[in-house]
Amino acid sequence: MIRSAHPEPAATNGIRVGAGDLDQDGRDEILVTTGFGGDGYVRVLNDRLQQKSSFLVYSWSGAGMNVAAAARAGLPLRSDAVTLRLRAKTRARAVVARFHDAAGAASTASGFRATIDWGDGSSWRGVVVNLGKGNVDVVGTKRYAKRGTYAITVTLADNQYRVSIAHSKAHVRAAK
């Protein structure tokens, strides 16, 4: 699908474009800034060309710049967050994130390892389950002490220096 956008409508001397996986979710973000005469901001766009964020590089107007992001090491590991529904004080084993390895089944020997930050101050290793065709689940077992919503961060890495991060959630209701 082809999309178009005008992320810098006031740019009179063109725009500079770059791309890179800034949040390490396995998907590239698009970086856009103005040429000479710009406002000093770099805008970060998603795959729908909508602005996700921006940051100021120069605090004065009129500066032009180029934009680039660090190159990815190897093929991407795409992350897919999940939402868990759990009960406080009850031990549960669940899939906390899903990942897809663009290298496919050939990379299953790459030694995946996962860590889970449960959002309550605790963290430990997750169990990596190979589903085939480059698909991997990360499974963890957890018992939350009290109800609430917890931001779970799951990091998957391999021995080829590739890293991907999923931002899942746990909605924990009160114990029975």
C-alpha positions in Angstrom: 0.0 0.0 0.0 1.3 3.5 -0.9 0.8 6.3 1.6 1.6 10.0 1.5 1.9 12.6 4.1 3.1 16.2 4.6 5.0 15.9 7.9 6.7 19.2 7.5 4.2 21.5 5.7 6.3 24.6 6.4 9.5 23.2 4.9 10.5 25.4 2.0 13.8 23.8 1.3 12.8 20.1 1.4 12.9 17.4 4.0 15.4 14.8 5.0 14.2 11.2 5.6 15.7 8.3 7.5 14.5 5.1 9.1 15.4 2.8 12.0 13.9 0.7 14.8 14.2 3.3 17.6 12.0 1.4 20.1 13.4 -2.1 19.2 10.0 -3.6 18.5 11.2 -5.1 15.1 9.4 -2.4 13.1 11.2 0.6 11.6 10.1 4.1 12.5 10.4 6.9 9.9 12.5 9.9 10.8 11.8 13.3 9.1 13.4 16.7 9.5 13.6 19.9 7.4 16.4 21.0 5.2 18.0 24.5 5.6 15.5 26.9 7.2 13.8 24.3 9.4 12.7 24.4 13.0 15.4 22.1 14.5 13.0 19.1 15.2 13.2 15.5 14.1 9.8 13.9 13.9 9.3 10.2 14.3 6.5 8.6 12.2 4.9 5.2 12.4 4.1 3.0 9.4 0.9 5.0 8.7 2.9 8.2 8.5 1.4 9.5 11.8 3.7 11.3 14.2 4.6 9.1 17.2 7.0 11.6 18.8 9.5 14.4 18.1 12.7 15.8 19.6 14.5 19.0 19.4 18.1 18.9 18.0 18.7 22.6 17.6 17.1 25.2 19.8 17.1 27.9 17.0 15.2 28.1 13.8 16.9 28.1 10.4 19.2 25.1 10.9 19.1 22.4 8.3 20.2 18.8 9.1 20.4 15.3 7.9 18.9 12.4 9.8 19.9 8.8 10.3 19.4 5.9 12.7 21.6 3.1 13.8 21.6 0.1 11.5 19.9 -3.1 12.5 22.1 -6.1 13.2 20.6 -8.9 11.2 17.0 -9.5 10.2 14.3 -8.0 12.5 12.6 -9.7 15.4 9.1 -8.2 15.4 7.4 -8.1 18.8 3.7 -8.4 19.5 2.5 -7.4 22.9 -0.3 -9.3 24.7 -2.8 -8.4 27.4 -3.1 -10.7 30.3 -6.2 -11.0 32.6 -5.1 -12.4 35.9 -6.3 -12.7 39.5 -4.3 -11.4 42.5 -2.6 -14.0 44.8 -3.2 -16.7 42.2 -0.2 -18.3 40.3 -0.7 -18.2 36.6 1.4 -19.4 33.6 0.8 -17.5 30.4 2.2 -16.2 27.1 3.5 -12.7 27.9 4.7 -11.8 24.4 4.9 -13.1 20.9 7.8 -12.6 18.4 8.3 -13.2 14.8 11.9 -13.8 13.4 12.2 -12.6 9.8 15.1 -15.0 9.4 12.5 -17.8 9.7 13.0 -21.3 11.0 16.7 -21.2 10.1 17.4 -19.0 13.1 16.0 -21.3 15.7 19.5 -22.4 16.6 20.4 -18.7 17.3 19.9 -19.2 21.1 17.0 -17.0 22.0 16.7 -15.9 25.6 14.0 -13.8 27.2 13.7 -11.7 30.3 10.4 -10.5 31.7 10.0 -7.3 33.8 6.7 -7.8 35.5 6.0 -4.2 36.3 5.9 -4.7 40.0 9.6 -4.6 40.7 10.3 -8.2 39.9 11.9 -9.7 36.8 13.2 -13.1 35.7 13.9 -15.2 32.6 11.0 -16.2 30.4 10.6 -19.6 28.7 11.1 -19.3 24.9 8.7 -21.6 23.0 9.6 -22.2 19.3 6.3 -22.4 17.3 8.1 -22.9 14.0 8.4 -20.7 10.9 10.1 -18.0 12.9 7.3 -17.6 15.4 8.2 -17.7 19.1 6.2 -17.2 22.3 7.7 -16.1 25.6 5.9 -17.8 28.6 6.2 -16.8 32.2 4.7 -17.8 35.6 3.6 -15.0 37.9 1.6 -14.4 41.1 0.8 -10.7 41.6 0.2 -9.7 45.3 -2.5 -7.1 44.6 -4.9 -6.0 42.0 -4.0 -3.3 39.4 -2.7 -2.8 35.9 1.0 -3.7 35.4 3.2 -2.8 32.4 5.2 -5.9 31.4 8.4 -5.5 29.4 9.6 -8.6 27.6 13.0 -8.6 26.0 14.0 -11.2 23.5 17.7 -11.5 22.4 19.8 -14.0 20.5 23.5 -14.7 20.1 23.5 -12.6 16.9 23.1 -9.4 18.9 19.5 -8.9 17.8 17.1 -7.6 20.4 13.4 -7.0 20.4 11.1 -5.6 23.1 7.4 -6.2 23.7 5.3 -3.9 25.9 2.5 -6.1 27.3 0.0 -5.5 30.1 -1.4 -7.4 32.9 -4.8 -6.5 34.3 -5.0 -8.1 37.7 -8.4 -8.3 39.5 -8.9 -8.8 43.2 -8.4 -12.2 44.8 -11.4 -14.3 45.5 
